[in-house]
Amino acid sequence: MLKAIIFDLDNTLIDFMRMKKLSCDAAITAMIGAGLNVKKGKAIKELFSLYDKYGLEEKTIFQKFLKKLTKNIDYEVLASGIVAYRRVRAGFLEPYPHVIAALFELKRRGIKLAIVSDAPRLKAWIRLVSMKINHLFDVVVAFEDTKEFKPSAKPFEVAFRKLKVKPYECLMVGDRPERDIKGAKKLGMPTCFAKYGNPKANPLGADYEIDDIKELLEIVE
């Protein structure tokens, strides 16, 4: 019997990459407006190459970006980029369609809900609170809880312990098969690939695939 559902956060509950791209576009535009002498297309390409190298949660990404392009940090340019980035990011943090309704219905049916995310703890909570869905989750496991990324078993095991469920009683829902699906299947969890968050990915043998989160209600039945 299914007792709990564990969700990945970024690109499963929120359209993280769209938010990131829009925020970075605004940041680059603002930095160019403040005096950064570079073509926008080249700047965006360089910025995302740094994200590929340092990770999407890198706190000093714009400092690294400016040092790479100009060998120096102009703090007016830096501040302009950060302010524009934060303004767009804050305005965009909304869940995918039907997320809130589906989560409420799952709670109504007595299903425990959890987050297992590779994001830093504070950033994960900021996203949940911004979307006003933080109160719907019984457990939130972030990077600091184990210092290991999925597909490591440890983040899942922390969630099981806090939820007080066995792996086979818990469905994993995520958009990154190489982390979410692979990690969960190793532990004997049923798995669900959130195809809407990563439509080109190989589901790696996930038990279910969904194009909309509301399809989870049928799976639970």
C-alpha positions in Angstrom: 0.0 0.0 0.0 1.3 3.4 -0.9 1.8 5.6 2.2 4.0 8.4 0.9 5.3 10.3 -2.1 8.7 11.8 -2.4 9.1 14.6 -4.9 12.2 16.2 -6.4 11.8 20.0 -6.3 13.3 21.8 -9.3 11.6 20.9 -12.7 9.3 18.6 -10.9 7.2 21.0 -8.8 8.6 24.3 -10.3 9.9 25.1 -13.8 13.4 25.8 -12.5 15.2 26.0 -15.8 12.8 28.5 -17.3 13.1 30.6 -14.2 16.9 30.4 -14.4 17.0 31.4 -18.1 14.6 34.3 -17.7 16.5 35.6 -14.6 19.9 35.3 -16.3 18.6 37.0 -19.4 17.4 39.9 -17.2 20.8 40.0 -15.4 22.8 40.1 -18.6 20.6 42.9 -20.0 21.1 44.9 -16.8 24.8 44.4 -16.7 25.2 45.5 -20.4 23.0 48.6 -19.5 25.4 49.4 -16.6 28.4 49.4 -18.9 29.5 45.7 -19.6 30.9 45.8 -23.1 29.8 42.4 -24.5 27.2 41.0 -26.9 24.3 39.5 -25.1 24.3 36.2 -26.9 28.0 35.6 -26.1 27.4 36.7 -22.5 24.6 34.2 -21.9 26.6 31.4 -23.5 29.6 32.2 -21.2 27.4 32.4 -18.1 25.8 29.1 -18.7 29.2 27.5 -19.4 30.1 28.6 -15.9 26.9 27.1 -14.5 27.9 23.8 -16.2 31.2 24.0 -14.4 30.3 25.2 -11.0 26.6 24.1 -10.7 23.3 25.9 -10.9 23.4 27.0 -7.3 26.8 28.7 -7.3 26.5 31.8 -5.2 29.3 33.8 -6.8 28.5 33.0 -10.4 28.3 36.6 -11.5 31.6 37.4 -10.0 33.2 34.5 -11.8 31.4 35.6 -15.0 32.8 39.2 -14.8 36.3 38.0 -14.0 36.3 35.6 -16.9 35.1 38.3 -19.4 36.8 41.4 -18.1 39.5 40.2 -15.7 38.0 42.5 -13.2 34.8 43.1 -11.2 33.0 46.4 -11.7 30.6 46.5 -8.7 28.1 48.7 -10.3 27.8 46.2 -13.1 27.7 43.3 -10.6 25.0 44.9 -8.5 22.9 45.7 -11.5 23.0 42.0 -12.6 22.2 40.7 -9.2 19.3 43.0 -8.6 17.8 42.2 -12.0 18.3 38.5 -11.5 16.6 38.5 -8.1 13.7 40.6 -9.2 12.8 38.2 -12.1 13.5 35.1 -10.0 11.2 36.2 -7.2 8.4 37.0 -9.6 8.6 33.7 -11.4 8.7 31.2 -8.5 5.4 29.5 -9.2 4.5 25.9 -9.3 3.7 24.0 -12.5 0.0 23.9 -13.4 -2.1 21.7 -11.1 0.6 21.2 -8.5 -1.2 22.8 -5.6 -4.5 21.1 -6.3 -2.8 17.7 -6.7 -0.8 18.1 -3.5 -3.9 19.1 -1.5 -5.8 16.1 -2.8 -3.0 13.7 -2.0 -2.9 15.1 1.6 -6.7 14.7 1.8 -6.3 11.0 0.9 -3.8 10.6 3.7 -0.6 10.3 1.7 2.5 11.7 3.4 4.5 14.1 1.2 8.2 14.8 1.2 10.9 16.6 -0.8 14.3 15.1 -1.6 16.3 17.8 -3.3 20.0 18.4 -4.2 19.4 22.1 -3.6 20.9 23.8 -0.5 18.5 23.8 2.4 17.7 27.5 2.6 17.1 27.8 -1.2 14.8 24.8 -1.1 12.8 26.3 1.7 12.7 29.7 0.0 11.2 28.1 -3.1 8.6 26.2 -1.1 7.6 29.2 0.9 7.5 31.5 -2.1 5.1 29.1 -3.8 3.1 28.8 -0.6 3.3 25.0 -0.5 5.7 24.6 2.3 3.0 23.5 4.8 2.0 20.6 2.6 5.2 18.6 3.2 5.9 16.4 6.1 9.6 16.1 5.4 12.1 18.2 3.4 15.5 16.7 2.8 18.1 19.0 1.2 21.8 18.8 0.4 23.0 19.6 3.9 21.1 16.7 5.5 23.5 14.1 3.9 26.1 16.1 1.9 25.5 13.7 -0.9 23.6 14.1 -4.2 21.1 11.7 -5.6 21.4 8.9 -6.8 23.1 8.3 -3.5 20.9 6.2 -1.2 21.4 8.5 1.8 19.0 11.3 1.0 16.2 8.8 0.4 17.1 6.9 3.6 16.8 10.1 5.6 13.3 10.6 4.1 12.2 7.1 4.8 13.3 7.4 8.5 11.5 10.7 9.0 8.4 9.5 7.2 8.4 6.2 9.0 7.8 4.2 5.8 9.5 1.4 4.0 10.9 2.0 0.5 8.3 -0.1 -1.2 5.5 2.0 0.5 6.9 5.3 -1.1 6.7 6.6 -4.7 9.5 8.7 -6.0 8.5 11.4 -8.5 11.3 13.3 -10.4 12.4 14.8 -13.7 16.1 13.5 -13.7 16.1 9.8 -14.3 19.9 9.5 -13.8 19.4 10.8 -10.2 15.7 10.5 -9.2 14.7 7.3 -10.9 18.1 5.5 -10.7 18.5 6.3 -7.0 15.0 5.3 -6.0 15.0 2.0 -8.0 18.2 0.9 -6.3 16.3 1.0 -3.0 13.2 -0.8 -4.2 11.0 2.2 -4.6 8.3 2.5 -7.2 9.2 5.4 -9.5 7.5 8.0 -11.6 9.2 10.1 -14.3 7.9 13.7 -14.5 8.2 13.9 -18.2 6.9 17.5 -18.4 10.0 18.7 -16.6 12.5 16.9 -18.9 10.7 15.7 -22.0 13.9 14.6 -23.9 15.2 12.3 -21.1 15.3 8.6 -21.2 13.1 7.5 -18.3 15.5 4.6 -17.4 12.7 2.1 -16.7 10.5 4.3 -14.5 7.3 2.5 -13.4 5.2 5.4 -14.5 5.5 8.5 -16.7 3.4 11.6 -16.3 2.8 14.6 -18.6 0.9 16.5 -15.8 1.2 16.1 -12.1 -2.5 15.6 -11.7 -2.0 12.1 -13.3 -0.5 11.1 -9.9 -4.0 10.9 -8.5 -4.8 8.1 -10.9 -1.6 6.3 -10.0 -2.4 6.5 -6.3 -5.8 5.0 -6.9 
